[in-house]
Amino acid sequence: MKEGSTKRQSAVWIFISGGVLIAAAIIALYTPWLQFCDVRKVVISGNRNATAADLVPLSQIHRGQTIFSIPATRVQRQLEKHPWVKQASVRRIFPHTIQLVIEERHVIAWAQHPTENVRVAVAEDGVIVGRDETATSSLELVGAKTSGWEKGDRILDSRVAELVAMIVGNVCELAVRSVDVTDLRSIELILENDTRVWLGDLTQTQSRLASLDALCRVIEIDGYELIDVRFGGEATLVPRKAVRR
C-alpha cells in the first residue's frame, strides 16, 4: 500500500511541477515588463509604394509588447486597410523582431479625375492608390463610378475592376488603350491599332472576350475599324475605309 501511495504522490508532484513550469514559461513569454521576447524591432518586406512610416503605425505594434502577444490576425486586417496592401502576414523572429510581409496591389489602369487635370492610378480590386504621376499603366478606364477620387477610394462595381484585370494583358495580341464603362450595358474597348470593340453588357463580357479571341484567329484585325460582338454568334465587322490617293 505504501509503495502505491508513494508512486501516486510522485505523479502528483510531477504534474504540479510541470504545471508550474508551463505557467512560468507563459508568464515569461507574454508579460511585457519581464522584457523576455519583447518587441524591439519591426521590419517590413515586400513593400514598394506603401512606406514604413505608414505601415508601422497602422499595425498598432509598439514597444512593450512581446512577440508572442502580438495579435497577428488583427495586425493583418489593420495593414490591409492601406490602399496599396493586397495581403499582409506577420512573422515572429526570435527573440525580439516582428516581420510584416506585404503583398502590394498592381496598378491595372488609370482614370481621369472628373474635375481636376490629374490622373489617378487604379489598382487591383478597383482601389485608387493615388495620382498616376509616373504613367504606371497605359490602359485608360473611362466612365467608372467611384466612391471618390482620393487615395483609398474604389470603383463601386467590382465587376468593372474584374473586367479591367481580365484585359490588362492584351486582346487579340494587341494592347487595349481604353475601356469605356460609362454605360454598363454597352462596354467599348479601343485597341492600340484604333480598332473599336463593342462588347455589350458587362455581365456578358467574359464570353464576348472569348468570342473575340476566337475571331481574331481567323481574321486580320488590323483591317477593321469596328468589331461588334455584343450579341454573340456571328460578329459584325466594319472594314477600315480605303485611303484615296
C-alpha positions in Angstrom: 0.0 0.0 0.0 2.8 2.4 0.9 4.6 1.8 -2.3 1.4 2.5 -4.4 0.8 5.7 -2.3 4.3 6.9 -2.9 4.0 6.5 -6.7 0.8 8.4 -6.7 2.3 11.2 -4.7 5.3 11.3 -7.0 3.0 11.5 -10.0 1.0 14.4 -8.4 4.2 16.3 -7.7 5.5 15.8 -11.2 2.1 17.0 -12.6 2.2 20.1 -10.3 5.8 20.9 -11.1 5.1 20.6 -14.8 2.1 22.9 -14.5 4.2 25.5 -12.6 6.9 25.4 -15.2 4.4 25.8 -18.0 2.8 28.7 -16.2 6.1 30.3 -15.6 7.0 30.0 -19.3 3.7 31.6 -20.4 4.2 34.5 -17.9 7.7 35.0 -19.2 6.7 35.0 -22.8 3.6 37.1 -22.5 4.4 39.6 -19.8 6.0 42.7 -21.3 7.7 44.0 -18.2 9.9 40.9 -17.9 11.5 42.0 -21.2 11.8 38.5 -22.4 10.9 38.3 -26.2 9.7 41.9 -26.1 9.3 43.7 -29.4 12.4 45.7 -30.1 12.4 45.8 -33.9 9.8 45.8 -36.7 10.9 45.0 -40.2 8.9 45.2 -43.4 9.4 43.3 -46.6 7.6 43.2 -50.0 6.5 46.9 -49.9 7.5 49.3 -52.7 4.9 52.0 -52.6 3.5 51.7 -49.0 6.0 53.2 -46.7 7.2 52.0 -43.3 6.1 55.4 -41.9 2.6 54.5 -42.9 2.6 50.7 -42.2 4.1 50.6 -38.7 1.6 53.0 -37.0 -1.2 51.2 -38.9 -0.1 47.9 -37.5 -0.6 49.2 -33.9 2.6 47.3 -32.8 4.5 49.1 -30.2 7.4 48.6 -27.8 6.5 46.8 -24.6 4.5 44.1 -26.3 6.1 40.6 -26.6 6.4 39.0 -30.0 4.1 36.2 -28.8 1.3 38.6 -27.6 1.0 40.3 -31.0 -2.5 39.6 -32.4 -1.4 38.5 -35.9 -4.9 38.4 -37.4 -5.8 41.9 -36.2 -2.4 43.3 -37.4 -3.0 41.8 -40.8 -6.5 43.4 -41.0 -5.1 46.7 -40.0 -2.4 46.6 -42.6 -4.8 45.6 -45.3 -6.7 48.9 -44.8 -3.8 50.6 -46.6 -4.8 51.1 -50.3 -1.6 49.6 -51.6 -1.7 46.4 -49.4 -3.4 43.5 -51.1 -2.4 41.0 -48.4 -0.3 41.0 -45.3 1.1 38.5 -42.9 3.0 38.6 -39.6 6.2 36.6 -38.7 7.7 36.4 -35.3 11.5 36.2 -35.4 13.0 35.1 -32.0 13.9 36.8 -29.8 12.8 40.5 -30.4 11.7 41.0 -34.0 8.4 41.2 -35.8 8.4 41.0 -39.6 5.5 42.4 -41.6 5.3 40.7 -45.0 3.4 42.8 -47.6 2.0 41.9 -51.0 1.1 45.1 -52.8 -1.6 45.6 -55.4 -0.6 46.1 -59.1 -1.8 49.1 -61.0 -4.2 48.0 -63.7 -5.4 51.2 -65.2 -5.6 55.0 -64.9 -8.6 57.3 -64.9 -9.0 61.0 -65.4 -10.2 62.9 -62.4 -13.6 64.4 -63.3 -12.9 68.0 -62.1 -9.1 68.3 -61.9 -6.4 67.9 -64.5 -4.9 64.9 -62.9 -4.8 61.1 -63.5 -5.4 58.6 -60.7 -3.9 55.1 -60.6 -6.4 52.3 -60.3 -5.0 49.1 -58.8 -6.3 45.5 -58.4 -9.8 45.3 -56.8 -10.6 48.7 -58.2 -8.8 50.6 -55.4 -7.5 54.1 -56.2 -3.9 54.1 -54.9 -3.1 57.8 -55.7 -2.2 60.0 -58.5 -0.7 58.3 -61.6 2.2 60.7 -62.0 4.6 58.2 -63.5 2.2 56.6 -66.1 2.4 53.2 -64.5 -0.4 51.9 -66.8 -1.2 52.6 -70.4 -4.8 51.5 -70.1 -7.4 54.3 -69.6 -10.6 53.5 -67.7 -13.4 55.8 -68.8 -16.7 56.5 -67.1 -16.2 54.4 -64.0 -18.3 55.3 -61.0 -16.2 55.5 -57.8 -16.7 56.2 -54.1 -14.5 59.2 -54.5 -11.2 60.2 -56.2 -8.8 60.2 -53.3 -6.3 57.5 -52.2 -8.3 54.6 -50.7 -11.5 55.2 -52.7 -12.6 52.5 -55.1 -14.7 51.6 -58.1 -18.2 51.0 -56.9 -19.0 48.0 -59.2 -16.4 45.2 -58.5 -17.3 43.7 -61.9 -15.7 46.6 -63.6 -12.4 46.0 -61.8 -12.6 42.3 -62.8 -13.1 43.2 -66.4 -10.1 45.6 -66.4 -7.9 42.9 -64.8 -9.1 40.5 -67.4 -7.9 42.7 -70.3 -4.8 44.1 -68.8 -2.5 41.7 -70.8 -3.9 42.1 -74.3 -6.8 41.4 -76.6 -6.1 39.7 -79.9 -2.4 40.2 -79.2 -2.9 43.9 -79.1 -2.8 46.2 -76.1 -6.0 47.8 -75.0 -5.8 51.6 -75.0 -9.0 52.3 -73.2 -12.1 50.6 -71.8 -15.3 52.7 -71.6 -17.7 51.6 -68.9 -19.9 54.8 -68.9 -22.9 52.6 -69.9 -22.6 49.1 -68.2 -24.9 47.7 -70.9 -22.6 48.8 -73.7 -18.9 48.3 -72.9 -16.5 49.5 -75.5 -12.7 48.8 -76.0 -10.3 50.8 -78.1 -7.2 48.8 -79.1 -3.8 50.2 -79.8 -4.4 50.0 -83.6 -7.5 52.2 -83.1 -9.9 49.3 -83.7 -13.1 49.7 -81.6 -14.6 46.6 -80.0 -18.2 46.6 -78.8 -18.6 44.0 -76.0 -22.2 44.8 -74.9 -23.5 44.2 -71.4 -21.0 44.0 -68.5 -22.5 40.7 -67.4 -21.6 39.1 -70.8 -18.1 40.4 -71.3 -16.2 37.3 -70.3 -18.0 35.2 -73.0 -17.7 38.1 -75.5 -14.0 38.3 -75.0 -13.7 34.6 -75.6 -15.7 35.0 -78.9 -13.4 37.9 -79.9 -10.3 35.8 -79.2 -11.6 33.0 -81.4 -12.5 35.5 -84.1 -9.0 37.0 -84.1 -7.6 33.7 -85.0 -9.3 33.7 -88.4 -9.3 37.4 -89.4 -6.7 40.1 -89.8 -7.9 42.5 -87.1 -5.9 45.5 -88.5 -8.3 45.5 -91.5 -11.3 46.5 -89.3 -12.2 49.8 -87.6 -15.1 48.2 -85.6 -15.8 44.7 -84.3 -19.2 44.2 -82.8 -19.6 41.0 -80.6 -22.5 42.3 -78.5 -25.0 39.7 -79.5 -22.9 36.5 -79.6 -23.0 34.2 -82.6 -21.6 35.9 -85.7 -19.8 39.2 -85.1 -20.4 42.3 -87.2 -17.3 43.6 -88.8 -16.8 47.1 -90.2 -13.8 47.3 -92.5 -11.5 50.3 -92.5 -12.2 52.8 -95.2 -9.6 52.7 -98.0 -7.5 55.8 -98.2 -7.9 57.5 -101.6 -4.7 58.8 -103.2 
